[in-house]
């Protein structure tokens, strides 16, 4: 697979996005709402950290800028697009942890 985005090389992210793509619209909306809630909670936890925020990095900022092109399938799904955009501003470790959770829990529920 050709890795074009900063998160493409992560196996859990690839699996999670595949699972999300295969979900029906009702499931996808529900998961997107839950994701947004979790992401907001994580952001609030990081606001309480005493350490300064870490830069997103050029690849992630460029990805957010290119979001307006809406070329990815999930960019056209409003709630999921919002969740992905918001999640991409989390520290990478948090992003990958969420994607691993989706791959593990949603994968067993869908299978």
Secondary structure, 3 states (H helix, E strand, C coil): CCCCCCCCCCHHHHHHHHHHHHCCHHHHHHHHHHHHHHHHHHHHHHHHCCCCCCCCCHHHHHHHHHHHHCCCHHHHCHHHHHHHHHHCCCCHHHHHHHHHHHHHHHHHHHC
